[in-house]
Amino acid sequence: MIMDSDMPRIPAADDDIPDDVRAVCERLKERYGSLPLNHAVLARRPSVFRAFRGMWEGLEASGLLPARLVDLVNVRVASLIGCGL
């Protein structure tokens, strides 16, 4: 899939986000070097952000996939859809 560069984009959350959401964002920045764009947008709606992170944290805690493989899958999917990390 090729993304249209003129496609409207939803802006990232501003600095006025709850402390728990900010803490997760900071942890993700440390892990990936920058905040993944989907998380920056989801942070605009803290309840949605928390639900999304709850799903990912549950998957990570389940041990079904090694953490390194999850990271590699995320990078591959991002590249396939033309999304920079």
Secondary structure as the mmCIF struct_conf table of DSSP 4:
data_model
#
loop_
_struct_conf.conf_type_id
_struct_conf.id
_struct_conf.beg_label_comp_id
_struct_conf.beg_label_asym_id
_struct_conf.beg_label_seq_id
_struct_conf.end_label_comp_id
_struct_conf.end_label_asym_id
_struct_conf.end_label_seq_id
HELX_LH_PP_P HELX_LH_PP_P1 ILE A 2 ASP A 4
TURN_TY1_P TURN_TY1_P1 SER A 5 ASP A 6
BEND BEND1 MET A 7 MET A 7
HELX_LH_PP_P HELX_LH_PP_P2 ILE A 10 ALA A 13
BEND BEND2 ASP A 15 ASP A 15
HELX_RH_AL_P HELX_RH_AL_P1 ASP A 19 TYR A 32
BEND BEND3 GLY A 33 SER A 34
HELX_RH_AL_P HELX_RH_AL_P2 LEU A 37 LEU A 42
TURN_TY1_P TURN_TY1_P2 ALA A 43 ARG A 44
BEND BEND4 ARG A 45 ARG A 45
HELX_RH_AL_P HELX_RH_AL_P3 PRO A 46 SER A 62
TURN_TY1_P TURN_TY1_P3 GLY A 63 GLY A 63
BEND BEND5 LEU A 64 LEU A 65
HELX_RH_AL_P HELX_RH_AL_P4 ALA A 67 LEU A 80
TURN_TY1_P TURN_TY1_P4 ILE A 81 GLY A 82
#
